[in-house]
Amino acid sequence: MEREGNDCDVGDTSLTASLFDGEASVLSSTFLLDHVGEVTVTFHSDRLYWKLVGSLDNDISTCLRVKYFPKAATEIKLSEIYAVELNGHGSIYISSLPPAPECLLLGQDIQMYRFTVHGFIRSKNQPSQCILADYTFGHTNLQVCRKWVNQLNASLKQEVGRPKNLLVFVHPRSGKGNGCRTWEAVAPIFSRARVETKVVIVTERAGEAFDVMSSITNMELNSYDGVVAVGGDGFFNEILNGFLSPRFKAPYPPTPSDFVHVVKDNGDSLVNDEDEIVAETSSKMEDQFPLISSPKQFGSRISNLNSEDKAAEFPVPNEWFRFGIIPAGSTDAIVICTTGTRDPITSALHIVLGKRVHLDIAQVVRWKMTPSSEVEPNVRYAASFSGYGFYGDVITESEKYRWMGPTRYDYAGTMVFLKHRSYEAEIAYLDVESDEINLTSKRDYQGNLIRAIRSSHISERRICRTNCNVCNEKPNHASVGVCSLTPHLNSEETRWARSKGHFLSVGAAVISCRNEKAPDGLVADAHLSDGFLHLILIRDCPHASYLWHLTQLTRRGGSPLNFKFVEHHKTPAFTFTSSGDESVWNVDGEIFQAHQLSAQVFRGLVSMFASGPEV
């Protein structure tokens, strides 16, 4: 009900600078806070405080068996506010918790002018998850509300990094087919934050997002602060490849000197039957990086940008331009690793608040599709994981059951596991940490060296998190251009090591790949931006042993890498050659047929609207 006359002088205001807790304030006024009562609100340069009027520091009162401690002040940081809106004239509900103005009837609606501060709080159970929190303040004077709204909005505009214009891709059939509904749920956050969004709904065919992204001119791309993908990891991969393919110019991955010619045209394998690791030391830089000048040998990749657009440059990497993901996929591993949770609201808040974290990107180059194919490089980029064997078989098998939705991966995984197929292959990787990581030699009773396995799991785990020290470390040497993205390739201690034999799977993780079924991911201590790939080789082993390995992945705090048949190598680059006729890789959830490939990682190549997990 509406109040009349001067029943209560709520809102006696001082808009001049005052002191609050010993600090100079920008504004200080008295308002009615919706569902709370009369409060004194004070705005400093970086936060908003409010405190119930009439509370005594040493007073503890009880109402309806609920203890109230008036000494506790409430605040919200400016960095946690994404919008401030003037709501006009309406109701403010006064709760029955003391203290409330004596002239007001408790539990009643009071009509006055209002403005709302939109922000968030952290979930108590999941610190990485953000929960929307709205604070509506009421006052009898409209001009007072306007003054506060104008002052808060002016301060929000000074917040560095918040986007103004975004290109949004929505995959309506991603995951359980909730792409459009997911976007509709978070779209109000963007409109309140005054972020312009151009929405592209991808519906017609596979690869449409790639085509749209790759055909956008640099001039148009420069008008956006970033791109948002509403979908899963595979959908983001498609957009990422569409962005990088025509714009990012980099040499192919380094390879051993004999790599390109290692496979004969008739498909005969040069891989030995013995399971062994062979260290190959290169003394010359040209032996370590024979393909740095590869465009001369294979031809340069040509940009599809038209000549008129070349004048509008779009540098890659680009410090300002960022990518965001609103999770709507089957696993959403990239979102979980970059934000700490699989929550569309949290991801939307990270975007509108302008969070930033750098993300490593792997360049995967297929040299031969089949044993008899001609050498013809084909480049793909991956942000999370590339896998062969078990992982390639699962993604291939799951395509038969797309009608099942996300559960097709569980079904396909079970079917592939029961087949227990192993594949003969040769993997070479750059060893750049021989002095830092302990090598454990296992010998038989005769003292013969059987194998040397890296036991990086013995060292203390350094989990990637918000403001991660590992990801924020600067290289010891000064590099420019593309070389600055591959700092570990410049080490003088680099050498090629080889691993040959039968493998159940070969995986290269760019990040930890946490998901709901693997809470610690494939590699718990993988980082978002350290310039390393985690090469995981699972050798042929008994069925029960492989099951135990997979079981460890599903446990928080498990040890999936602590098995004799598991090799884990931290490396900036590796090569792969299959001995069979068929070879299918899973690159960020997409099928990639490759008999022979090489890969390298670029440190912090792209930036994400995220801040890392709160762990």
N, C-alpha and C positions, 0 to 999 in steps of 0.2 A: 504494500500500500504506500501511497505517496505522502511524504511529510508536508506539513503546512507551516508557514510563518517561520519564526525563530525558535522552534521547540528545542533545538540543540545546535550549538555553534561548532559542529563537526567541520574540521578543515581550517581552523585558525592557522594561518600559514606564514612561514618565513622563507621567502625565496632567495634570500641573500646567502652568501657563503657563511658557513658556521663550522663549529668543531664537533666531530663525532668520533668518540674513542681516541681523541688526541690528534686526529687528522683533519685537515681542511677539506670541506665538502664543496661540491658544485651547487647542489640544491638540497634543501631540507624542507619537508612539508608534512602535514598531518592528513592522512586519508583513512577511509574505511576499506579494509582488505576483505574481499569477498570470502565468506565462510570463516572468517577469523574475528575481526573486530577493528577497533580504532588503533591505528599504528602510526608511528613516526617514521617516515621514509627519508633516507639520506642517500644521495647519489655522489659517489666519488668518481674519479676518472676511470677506474677499472672495475667498479662493482656497485651493486645496489644493496643497501641494508634496510631492514625494517625491524621495529621493536614496538611491542604493545605499549600503549599509553597507560600511565599510572602504575606500572609494575615497579615493585621495590626490589632492590638487589638481594635482600635477605629474606624475601617473602616467598613462601611456597604455599599455594592454595590448592584446594581440592574441589572438584565439581563433578558430580555424577561418578564418583570413585576414580576419576582420572586426575592424576597429579599434574599440575602445571608449574613449570619452572620459568618464571618471567626473566631470569637472568640470561637465558639462552637467546641470542639474537639470530635472526634469519637473514641470509644474504644470497645473492646470485651474482656471479661474475659476468662482466660484460661479454667475455668470450663465450659464455654459455647462453646468451640471449641471441635468438635468430630473428626476432621481429618484435615491434612495438606498434600497437594499433589503438586509435581513438575509436571507442565504441558508441559514443553518443549517450543519450539519456536512457537509463534502464535500472534494473534491480541490483542491489547489493544485499546479500544475505548475511545477517549477523548471527554468528553461532552462539550457543549457550555457554561456551567456555569463557571464564572470566579472563581479564577484565573487559567489560564492554561499557560504553558510555551509559550512565544511569538514566539519561533522558530517552534512551532507545529501548524499545521492547525487544527482549531477546527472542531469537527464533523468528524474527520478522524480516520481510523484504523491504528495503529502503530504496526509494527512487532518487537517483542522482546521476551526475555525469561520470563516465567511466573511461578508463583506458586499460589495456591488457598487455602485460609483458609475457612474451612467449619464449620459453627456454626449455631446459631439460634437467633431470636429475639422474644420477647413476643408480642402477639396480643394486640392491643390497646382496642379492644372491649371485648376480653376474655383473661384476664391475665394468665390463666392456659395454654392456647394454645400456643405451640411453632411453629414458622414459620421458615423454613429453610432460611439461609442467607449465601451466598457465596461471598467472597471478593478475587478478583484476582489482584495480584500485578505484574507489569512488570519491567524488568531491562535489561540493555544492556549487563550485565556481568552474564554469567551462574553460575559462582562460587559463586557470591553473593546470588543468589536465592537458590543454594544448601545449603549454610551456614545457611540461615534462616530456610529452611525446616528441616535441621538436628537439629538445635537448638530447634525449636518448637516441633518437634516430640520427642526429648529427654525429654523435659519438660512435654509433655503429658503422657509419660510413667511413670512419677513420680506421676501422679494423682492417688490417692488411690481409690480402689474399682471398677475400670473399668474392665469389663469382657474380657476374651480372647477367651473363648470357651463355646458355648451354644448349648443345645439340643432344637430343635424347633419342635413343633407339629402343624400341619396345618389341620384345619377342613374345607374341601372344600365346604360342604353344610351348614355351620353355617350361621345363619341369612338369608340373601337373596342369599346365595350361592356364596358369594364373597371372601371366605377364601383364595383361591389361588391367586386371583388378589390383595388382600390386602397385602399378603406376597411379591408378586412381586414388589409392589409399594414401600415397605420399605426396601427390601433386599439390595439395593445399599448403604443405610446408614450403614449397618453392614459391608459390604465389604470395604467401604471407611475407616471405623474406625478400620479395620483389626481385626474384631471379627470373628473367625471361627464358622460356624454354621452347625450342622448336622440336616438336615430336615427330619422329619418323617411325611408323608402325610397320615392321617387316613381316609380311604375310605370304608373299607370292611363292618364293622358292628359296632353296638353300643357296647361300653365297650372295644373297641380295645385299646384306649389310656390308660385305666386303666391297661389292661394286659401288655402292653409294659412297662409302667412306673413301675409296681410292679415287673416285671421280670428282670429289669436292675440290674446288680450286683453292690454292693457298690464300687467295684474297678472301674467300668466304671463310676459310678455316681461321684466319686471323681475327675474324669478327667474334669468335667464340672464346670463352675462357676454358672450355673443356668439353668432353663428350661423356655422356652417361649411358650405360648399357643396363636395361632392365631385362635380366635373363640370367643365364648360367655361365659357367666358365667357358664352354664352347662358343657361346654367342659373343662373349667378350674377346675371345681369341680371333674370331672372324673380323671384328671391328679393329682390333689391334693390328692385324695383318694388313687390312685395308688402309690403315693409317701409315704404317711403316714402309710397306713395299715400294710405293713410288717416291718416298721422301728420304729414307735413311740410306745413306751411302757408306758402306763399310766393306772391307776385304772379307773374303771367305775365311772360315776357321783355319787355324794352323793344323797341319797334318804331318805324320812321318813322311820321310822322303819317298818311300815306296808305296804310299797309300793308294794313289790313283791307279796304279798298275797291278795292284795286288790280286785282283780277280781276273781270271782268264775268260775269254769270250765264250768258251764252251761250258762255263759254270763249274769247272773243277775247283776244289777248295784247296787252299794252301794252309788250312788250319790243322794243327796236329791233334791227335786224340788225347794226348796227356793233358791233364789239368795242371797248368803251370802259369807262373807270372814271370815274364822276362823283362828285365830292365834294360833300356836302350838309352845311352847317354849321347846327347848331341853336342858337339863342340862348336858348331857354327850356327849363327842365327839363321842362315838361309836353310839349314837342314830342319830347324825347329819350325820355321814359318815359310814353307815353300810356296804357299798360295797367297802370300801378301800381294804379290804382283799378278795374281791369277787372272785379272781381266785381260791381260795380254794373251793368256793361253786360251781362255774360254770365252772371252768377250765380256764387255761391261754390261751390267744390267741397265737397261734404258728406262728412264722415267716416262710414265704415260701422261705427264702434265703437258699441256699445250704451251706453245711458245709465248703466248700473251701472258700466261700465268707465271712464267719464270721470273718476271720482274718482281713479283710479290713473293719474297722469300719466306720460308717457314722453317726455321732451324730445328734440327733434331740432334741431340736432346733439347727440349724447350722447358725452361724453368717455370714459366707461368702456366702453360697449357697442361691440364691434368685430366685424368680419366676417373670416372666414378662407376661403381657397380651397385645397382639395387638388386639384391638377391632374389631370384625367382627360378633358380635352376634345380638340378637334382642333387648336387653336392655343395656347390658354392664355396669351394676351398679357398679361392683367392680372397673373397670377402672375409671369410673367417680369419685368414692369416693377416689381413691388413687392418681390420677393424676389431677383431676379437670375438665377433658374434655374427650369427646369421639372421640379422634383423633388418628389415627394410627401413624402419623408422631411424635406427641408428645410422645406417648408411646415408640416408637422406640428410640427416643433421650434419654428418661429416662433410657432405658436399656443400650445403648452404653456408656452413661456418668456415669454409675455405681451408680445411685441414690439408696437410701435405706430407707425403712420405714417398721416398724414391723406391723404385722397384726394378730389380734385375730382370733382364729379358734375354732368353736364350735364342740364338740364331741356329736353326737346324737346316743343314743343306743336304738334300738328297742328290747323290752323284749318279746312282744307277737304280732304276726301279726293279729290274730283274737281272739275273746273272748275265743274260745275253744282251741287255740294253747297252746303248751307246752312253758314254760318259756325258751327261748333260745336267748341270747343276740346277736345282729347284729349291728356292729358299722359303722356309716357314719360320715364324717366330712363336715362341712359347713363353707364357708367363708363370706357369706353375709346374708342369710335369710332362715328360716325354717317356713313354715306356714301350717295351717290345716283349714278345713272348706272351706271358700270362695277360699282361695289360692290353696288348694288341688283339689277342684272341677274345677277350671280354668285350671290347668295344665292337669288334666285328660280329660276334654272336648276338650282342644286344640289338643290333640293327634289325634282326629278324623279328623282334618283339616290341617294336616301338609303341604298339597299341596298349602295352602294359603300363606305360608311363615310367616313372623312376624305378619301379620295382623290377623292371627288366634287367637292370644291372645286377641285382641280387640273384635273379634266376640265371642270367648268363654267367655270372661269376661261379655259381655252384656247378653248372654244367662244365665249364672249362676246368675247374679244379678237379672234378672227377676224372677227366681225361688225362691229367697229369703229363702233359707233353713237355718235352725239353727240346732245345734247339742248339745246334752247333754254330758257334760264331767266334769272332775275334774282336776284341775291344782294345784299343790303345788310348791311353789317357796321359795328359801332362801332369807329371809329379812335380809340384812346386813347394811341398811342405815336408820334405824328407827330414829336415832338421827339427821340425816342430812337433810332428806326430810320431808317437812311439810305434815302432814296427815289432810285432811279436812273431818270433820264429818258432815254429812247431816242428820238432824232430821226432823221428821214430826211435826205437830202442837201439838201432844201429848207428844213430847219429846222422843219418842222411837227411838233408833239408827237404821237407815235403812241400811246404809253401810258406810264404810270408804274407801275413794278413795285417792290414791296418787295424789297430784297435782304438779308433778314435772315441769309441764309447766309454773308454776308461777315463778319459779326461773329463774335467768338470764341464757340465753343460752350461752354455751361456745362451739362455733363451731370448729370442727376439721379442722386444716389447716397445712400448711408447718411449721415445727419446733413447733408442737403443745405442749404446756406446760403440758396438761393433759396426753398425750401419753408418754411424756418423764419423767413423775414423777416416782421416784423410790419408791418401797414399804418401809414402815417404819420399817419392820422387815426383818431380814436376813433369807432367805430360800435357800435351795439347791435342785437340782433335779427337779422333776415334781412339787413339792410344790411351787417352785419359779414362776411357770406358773399360779398358782391359788391362788394369794395372798389374795383375799377376802374370801376364804373359811376358812382362819385361824383366822378370827376375833372371839373374844370371845362373841360378841353381836349377832351372827347369830341365827336365829330361822326360823322355817318353818311356812309359812302362806298358807292357802288354799283358793281357789276360785271355787265355784260349781255353776252349772246352765246350761242354754242354751246359746250357743255362735254362732254367725254368723261366726266368725273366731278367731283363736288363732295364733299369730305370734311371732317369736323370731328373732329379728334383731341383727346381730353381728355388722354391720356398719349402716350408715344412709340410705343406699340403694337409693341414688340419681339416677335419670334417667331423660330422656327427658320429660316424662309425669308427673313425680313427682320431680320438681326441688329441693325441700328441702329434699326429701326422705320420708321414713316412720317416722323416728325420726330425726329431724334436728340436734340435739346436740349429736348424737351418735358419738363415736370416734373409730379410727382404732385400737387402742391398749391400752385400759383402763381396760381390764379384766372383762367387764360387758356385759351381754345380755340385750336387751330391750324387755321385755315380754309385748305384746300388746293383750289385750283380748277385743273383741267386742261382747258385750252381745246382745241378741235378742232385736230388736227395730223396730219401724215402718219403712216401706220401704223408706219413704221420708227422715227420719232422717239418715238412712244409706247412702242414696244418697248424702246428705249434707256433711257427713263425707268424702266420696270418693271425692267429689268436692274440699274440703279443701286440699286434698293431691295434687291436680293439680295446686294449687296456690303457688307462691313464697311468703313466709311469712304467709302462712295459719296456722290454728290451728286445725289439724285433731284429736288431742288428748284431746281437750277441750270440751268433751261431757260427759253427765252423764252415758251413756252406754259404755264408753271406760275406760278401766283400763290400766295404764302404770306402769310397775314395772321394776326397774333396779335391776338385780339379776345375780349372778354368776352361778346359777344352778336352774333347775326346772324339774318337772315330769308331765306327762300327762296320763290320763286314759279315754278312750272313753266309753260311755254307749251304743253305737250302735254296729251293726254287721259289718259295713264297716267304715274304717278309713284310709283316704289317706292324706299323707303329701307331701308338695312341699319343697324339700331340694335343694336349689340353682338351681331351675329350673328342677329338676329331681323328678320323682314319687317315693315315699317311703311309702309303706303301713305299718301302725303301729297302733295297737290297744292300746298299752301301751308303752311309751317310757320315757327316762330320758335324760337330756342334761346338759352339763357344758361347760364353755368357758376357753380356755387356752390363757393367755395373751401373745401376741407377739410370737406365736408359729412358724410362718414362716416370712420370710422377702421378700419384694417385690421390684422390680426395679421401684421405684416411690419415690416421696418426699412429697405427700399430696397435696391437692388443694390450689391454690393461691387465697384465698378469703379474 
